[in-house]
């Protein structure tokens, strides 16, 4: 089968799960070799959450499927594609339902080219959304209790400490000199400067500079 691979990570998720882009890529490559799938394109969204399907690399991957360039899409885990039952339904209706194109998930061993695979996909995603909503409810309760005590909620923004403030000043200088957000992120990563969630991305650099302006 000709397949397109898709990897995604947001800064917070990478720090929390440890499943970064490279780990996803390696697992997908091994999976494709095992099942003798031909990888025709590799799509990566860095620093994008799963709250929306409006992601540049995902759009490119789906457009490639529509253009007949591949027969299926391979992801490491379903949560790399979406965490929403509603968005999953949209993807199934438009792309992966009734075997139009195959959706292959390495971690869950899902293959939507079969009816059984589509059923498993719906069940797994429903459970994932339920877990996410329960976590959200617990966090809301936690913040309400802290506010009632007069305590600060949420973590301090980047740049709140003297050391971070110096780094933000350096980022401003690079930006003023014409450096792109991507170049600034690469420079910080090369120097071993850590963001709140570990690695710097263009999106996290932009957020810090916009907040500091």
Number of C-alpha atoms within 10 A of each C-alpha: 14 18 25 24 23 24 24 29 24 21 21 16 16 17 15 12 9 11 15 19 18 10 12 21 20 12 14 24 16 12 20 20 11 9 9 11 17 15 19 14 16 16 16 19 17 18 18 20 21 17 11 12 17 11 16 13 17 19 13 15 23 18 12 19 21 15 9 11 15 21 21 28 26 26 25 27 20 22 18 19 24 21 22 20 18 13 16 20 14 14 17 21 12 14 19 22 19 15 18 17 22 27 27 27 22 19 14 14 15 23 23 24 19 13 13 11 17 20 13 16 22 15 11 15 19 16 13 17 17 14 13 12 12 11 12 12 11 11 12 11 11 12 15 14 13 13 11 8 9 9 11 10 12 8 7 10 12 18 17 10 11 9 9 16 14 12 16 19 14 14 22 19 12 16 16 10 9 10 15 15 20 15 16 21 22 16 16 19 16 10 8 12 14 12 18 14 14 15 19 24 22 16 16 21 21 18 12 17 17 9 10 14 6
